Amino acid sequence: MALLDQAAAVAVAAPRANKRAKVAAEEEEYEPCRSPAAAKKVARLTVWCKSLVFHGEGYAVFDDADGRMVFRVDSYYAGRRSMALMDHAGRVLLTVRRRHCRVLSLTETWEVYKGDVDDDGATCSLHDATDGQDEPPHLMMRATKDLGNPSCTVSMLAAGAGNSDEPACGHGLYRMSWSRREEWSRVHCSRGCINSLIAEVRRKRGGPRKTTLLGKDVLSLTVQPGMDQAVAMAMLMISNSYR
């Protein structure tokens, strides 16, 4: 009788254990990286296109796994050419800046610098809080778009803002494209990737079945393994300015 009871208990417990193992495996597969550096797994972030400080222009980025803030952008003046991408504590990771355009120019160029860079670019500096020393501005990325073209070329000149040695695909060219009608932006690596799509932005969907489109200022950013999340966010900021 005791053996029958033990067998019945095992039969009941086995499906529950299998279910728990399956759920744990799914959570492990989709859990974003804990740092803004290059993740080893797919990262899913929610981007709110609002500043949390003055309810103005800016961004607030949250980790879908636990709801914590990952990045923030606070723009104090409308129409600024420069935006600072910060971590949750307010430390500037990247400066995204639009270059001055020549009169009647058919191209638009954005540059991304590592650290905090001044607006004019003449007296800018990169401040490293670990040693208290100032360094020259570190140009990391340049995006160039032709007039009327729904895509742009991104040249990666240096490693990302996180702790990884290299951004996805290393130094090289990326292609950033977008669709106003379908409301998406995509980043493809031009070389060395098995899966060339390395980041994608879409309107956020909510509701019990994730089928209800949220407001136009709520986006979902998916970053593939190996891509620096801060770099992907900088690309999103640039694509939004182009759109």
SVG drawing of the C-alpha trace seen along z (x, -y; Angstrom):
<svg xmlns="http://www.w3.org/2000/svg" viewBox="-6 -77 50 79">
<polyline fill="none" stroke="black" stroke-width="0.4" points="0.0,0.0 2.9,-2.3 4.5,-1.6 1.3,-2.5 1.0,-5.8 4.6,-6.6 4.1,-5.8 1.0,-8.0 2.9,-10.9 5.7,-10.6 3.2,-10.5 1.6,-13.8 4.9,-15.5 6.5,-14.7 4.3,-16.9 4.7,-19.8 8.5,-19.4 8.5,-19.2 6.4,-22.4 8.6,-24.3 11.7,-23.2 10.1,-24.3 9.2,-27.7 12.7,-28.2 14.2,-27.3 12.0,-29.9 12.9,-32.5 16.6,-31.8 16.3,-31.9 14.6,-35.3 16.1,-37.1 17.9,-40.3 21.4,-41.1 21.8,-42.7 24.1,-45.4 23.9,-47.9 26.9,-46.1 26.6,-43.5 24.2,-40.7 24.7,-37.0 21.0,-36.6 18.2,-38.4 17.3,-41.6 13.8,-43.1 13.4,-46.6 10.4,-49.0 11.2,-52.5 9.0,-55.4 9.6,-58.4 9.3,-60.9 11.6,-62.5 10.8,-61.5 12.3,-64.7 10.3,-67.5 7.8,-65.4 9.3,-66.8 11.6,-65.5 13.7,-62.4 13.5,-58.7 13.0,-56.3 14.1,-52.7 13.0,-49.7 14.0,-46.1 11.0,-43.9 12.3,-41.1 12.1,-43.0 10.8,-46.5 14.0,-48.3 15.2,-51.4 18.2,-50.8 18.7,-54.1 17.3,-57.6 17.6,-60.7 16.6,-64.1 16.5,-66.9 16.1,-70.3 15.7,-72.3 13.5,-71.6 15.4,-71.2 18.8,-70.5 21.4,-69.0 22.9,-67.0 21.4,-64.3 23.1,-62.5 22.2,-58.8 22.6,-58.0 22.3,-54.9 19.8,-54.6 22.0,-56.5 22.5,-59.5 26.0,-58.6 26.5,-59.7 27.3,-56.7 27.0,-58.2 26.5,-61.6 24.4,-61.6 24.9,-64.8 23.8,-66.1 26.5,-67.7 25.9,-71.1 24.6,-70.8 25.9,-72.8 23.4,-75.0 21.4,-73.0 23.1,-69.8 21.5,-66.5 22.8,-64.5 22.3,-64.5 24.9,-63.2 24.7,-62.2 27.8,-61.3 27.9,-59.3 30.7,-60.0 31.6,-57.9 30.9,-59.7 29.8,-63.3 30.7,-65.7 29.9,-69.4 27.4,-70.7 29.8,-72.8 32.4,-70.0 35.3,-72.5 35.8,-72.2 34.3,-68.7 35.9,-66.1 35.4,-62.6 35.5,-62.4 36.5,-59.1 35.4,-59.1 37.7,-56.2 40.9,-58.1 39.7,-61.7 41.4,-62.5 39.9,-64.2 40.4,-62.7 39.8,-63.9 36.4,-63.2 36.1,-59.7 34.1,-59.4 32.5,-56.0 29.9,-56.0 28.7,-58.1 25.3,-57.8 24.8,-59.4 21.5,-59.7 20.7,-60.9 17.7,-63.2 14.5,-61.2 16.1,-57.8 14.3,-55.7 17.6,-54.2 21.1,-55.3 24.6,-53.9 26.2,-53.6 30.0,-53.4 31.1,-51.9 34.5,-53.3 35.1,-52.1 33.8,-49.6 30.5,-50.2 29.7,-52.0 29.4,-48.9 32.1,-46.5 32.3,-44.4 35.4,-44.7 33.5,-44.9 30.0,-45.8 28.1,-43.3 30.0,-42.4 33.0,-44.5 34.1,-47.7 32.4,-48.1 29.2,-49.1 25.6,-48.8 22.4,-49.6 19.6,-51.3 16.1,-51.3 12.6,-52.3 9.0,-52.4 6.7,-55.2 3.6,-53.4 4.4,-50.1 6.1,-51.8 9.3,-49.9 13.1,-50.5 15.7,-47.8 19.5,-47.6 21.4,-45.1 25.1,-44.3 26.8,-44.5 29.3,-41.8 30.3,-38.8 26.9,-38.0 25.0,-34.8 21.8,-36.6 22.2,-40.1 19.3,-41.6 20.8,-42.8 18.2,-45.2 14.5,-46.1 12.1,-48.7 8.3,-48.4 5.2,-49.8 4.7,-48.2 1.8,-45.8 0.0,-45.2 -3.1,-43.5 -3.5,-39.9 -2.6,-38.5 -0.1,-41.3 -2.2,-42.3 -3.3,-45.8 -1.1,-48.6 -0.1,-51.1 0.5,-54.8 2.9,-56.0 5.4,-57.0 5.7,-53.5 8.1,-51.3 9.6,-47.8 13.3,-47.4 14.7,-44.0 18.5,-43.6 20.2,-40.4 23.0,-38.7 26.4,-40.4 25.0,-43.9 25.7,-46.6 22.3,-47.8 23.5,-51.4 24.6,-51.5 21.3,-50.0 19.5,-52.7 21.6,-55.4 20.7,-54.1 17.0,-54.2 17.4,-57.9 19.0,-58.6 16.3,-56.8 13.6,-58.6 15.2,-61.9 15.3,-60.9 11.7,-59.7"/>
</svg>
